[in-house]
Amino acid sequence: MAHLFCELMLRLETVGLAVDHSCQLPLTQYELGDALGITSVHVNRILRELRESGLITLSGGRLTIHDWDALAKAAEFDPSYLHLRRLDE
């Protein structure tokens, strides 16, 4: 889930739909679980752990990543495979 949040954030920032590591993410826990192949109960546990660690807030359909470096490290996220370019480049 941390990897998904990192990838979504970078993709949305690239096209101008996220600012300061914050974006709209109107997905239910059931939908997140379905996308990741895990139960909504497990989604709930993971979200609670990410929140309690101070890494993210997911509330009211908005995702905010508070500690990008820590979340990316936890996810073992390397964005190089995305080959993204920002619109202003």
Secondary structure, DSSP 8 states (H G I E B T S, - for coil): -HHHHHHHHHHHHHTTSEETTEEE----HHHHHHHHTS-HHHHHHHHHHHHHTTSEEEETTEEEES-HHHHHHHHT--GGGG----TT-
